[in-house]
Amino acid sequence: MPRYLSMIRVDEQNAPAEGPSDALMERMGKLIEEMTKAGVLLDTSGLTPTAQGARVRWEGGGLSVTDGPFTETKEVVGGYMMLQAKDRDEAVEWSKRFLRIHEAHWTVTCEVREIVEG
């Protein structure tokens, strides 16, 4: 069965300063449990803010390192889900379920991509 990476993109400039609510975390826990029991969720995690990260870039034969935050970027990867699904449509459906548990004041995008095997 193919694997998919669902990259959870957030707008750090407009994300709630207090982070996810307790209610959201509870809903997320229930969904994660359901996905794990269904054999779909292989791994998931949130990421620290870009202020704590670094970008390493290769360009023109040279390396550069830029410390965060990355203010020029509107949406950043804030987390991920590694899914095993029968097809892309199923992976998209699970990602849609993940997005629906968020309150209306969140702006969250999941980019779903199949992982190249072999």
Backbone torsions as a table, in degrees:
resi	resn	phi	psi	omega
1	MET	NA	136.4	-177.8
2	PRO	-67.9	153.8	175.7
3	ARG	-108.5	149.7	-177.6
4	TYR	-133.4	145.4	172.5
5	LEU	-106.8	121.5	175.0
6	SER	-103.2	103.8	-179.9
7	MET	-85.3	120.7	-176.4
8	ILE	-90.9	110.4	-176.3
9	ARG	-100.9	135.2	178.4
10	VAL	-129.3	156.5	174.1
11	ASP	-94.8	100.8	-176.9
12	GLU	-61.2	-29.3	-178.3
13	GLN	-69.1	-26.8	-175.6
14	ASN	-118.4	6.5	177.9
15	ALA	-72.0	147.9	178.8
16	PRO	-57.2	128.7	-177.6
17	ALA	-59.4	-32.2	-179.0
18	GLU	-81.8	-3.7	179.6
19	GLY	79.2	-165.0	-178.9
20	PRO	-65.4	141.9	177.6
21	SER	-72.2	163.1	176.2
22	ASP	-60.4	-38.6	179.7
23	ALA	-64.2	-41.9	178.1
24	LEU	-63.4	-44.3	179.7
25	MET	-62.3	-36.1	177.1
26	GLU	-66.1	-45.9	177.9
27	ARG	-62.0	-40.3	179.7
28	MET	-63.6	-42.7	178.2
29	GLY	-59.5	-42.6	179.3
30	LYS	-65.1	-42.4	179.2
31	LEU	-66.5	-42.4	178.2
32	ILE	-60.2	-42.0	177.8
33	GLU	-62.6	-44.3	178.7
34	GLU	-62.0	-44.9	-179.0
35	MET	-66.2	-37.3	178.6
36	THR	-66.2	-46.0	179.2
37	LYS	-62.6	-33.3	179.6
38	ALA	-77.1	-7.6	179.9
39	GLY	77.9	14.6	-176.8
40	VAL	-91.9	-40.1	-175.0
41	LEU	-88.5	116.4	178.8
42	LEU	-93.4	-34.3	-179.1
43	ASP	-166.6	151.0	175.5
44	THR	-157.5	151.9	175.9
45	SER	-170.5	157.4	171.3
46	GLY	-92.7	164.2	179.1
47	LEU	-117.6	152.9	176.3
48	THR	-67.1	161.1	178.3
49	PRO	-60.0	156.1	-178.8
50	THR	-61.8	-22.5	178.0
51	ALA	-59.7	-23.0	-179.7
52	GLN	-100.3	5.6	-176.2
53	GLY	-108.9	-178.1	177.3
54	ALA	-144.9	148.8	172.9
55	ARG	-110.3	129.6	176.4
56	VAL	-110.5	123.8	-173.5
57	ARG	-125.2	138.3	173.7
58	TRP	-109.2	120.6	-179.5
59	GLU	-153.7	133.1	176.3
60	GLY	59.0	30.4	178.2
61	GLY	83.2	8.6	-179.6
62	GLY	-134.3	156.6	178.8
63	LEU	-102.1	144.7	171.2
64	SER	-137.1	151.1	178.1
65	VAL	-124.8	127.4	177.7
66	THR	-118.6	124.0	176.0
67	ASP	-78.1	147.7	176.7
68	GLY	-73.6	170.4	6.9
69	PRO	-80.2	160.7	-177.2
70	PHE	-104.2	77.3	-171.9
71	THR	-65.5	-23.4	-179.5
72	GLU	-74.4	-9.8	-178.8
73	THR	-101.3	125.1	179.2
74	LYS	-74.6	-54.7	-179.8
75	GLU	-105.6	137.1	177.3
76	VAL	-127.3	158.1	176.4
77	VAL	-73.1	117.5	-178.9
78	GLY	-104.2	-7.4	180.0
79	GLY	178.3	-177.2	-179.4
80	TYR	-155.1	160.1	169.5
81	MET	-131.7	128.8	173.4
82	MET	-98.0	116.6	-174.6
83	LEU	-115.2	149.4	169.9
84	GLN	-120.5	113.5	-174.1
85	ALA	-135.7	161.3	-178.5
86	LYS	-67.4	-29.5	179.0
87	ASP	-162.0	177.2	-178.3
88	ARG	-61.4	-38.2	-179.6
89	ASP	-59.3	-41.6	179.1
90	GLU	-66.4	-42.2	178.1
91	ALA	-61.8	-39.0	177.7
92	VAL	-65.3	-41.3	179.8
93	GLU	-61.6	-43.2	177.3
94	TRP	-64.2	-38.6	178.2
95	SER	-65.6	-38.3	177.2
96	LYS	-63.8	-40.3	177.5
97	ARG	-62.5	-40.3	177.5
98	PHE	-60.8	-44.7	-178.6
99	LEU	-65.8	-37.7	-176.8
100	ARG	-64.8	-21.1	-178.7
101	ILE	-78.3	-11.2	179.5
102	HIS	-77.6	148.7	174.9
103	GLU	-68.7	162.6	-174.8
104	ALA	-62.9	-25.1	-177.0
105	HIS	-78.6	-5.4	176.4
106	TRP	-84.0	144.9	167.8
107	THR	-118.1	107.4	-174.8
108	VAL	-133.6	139.2	178.2
109	THR	-128.2	137.9	171.7
110	CYS	-109.9	124.5	174.0
111	GLU	-101.5	114.9	-175.3
112	VAL	-101.9	123.0	-178.7
113	ARG	-134.8	136.8	177.0
114	GLU	-74.4	141.7	178.5
115	ILE	-85.9	130.2	179.4
116	VAL	-72.2	122.8	179.8
117	GLU	-96.4	147.5	173.9
118	GLY	81.0	NA	NA
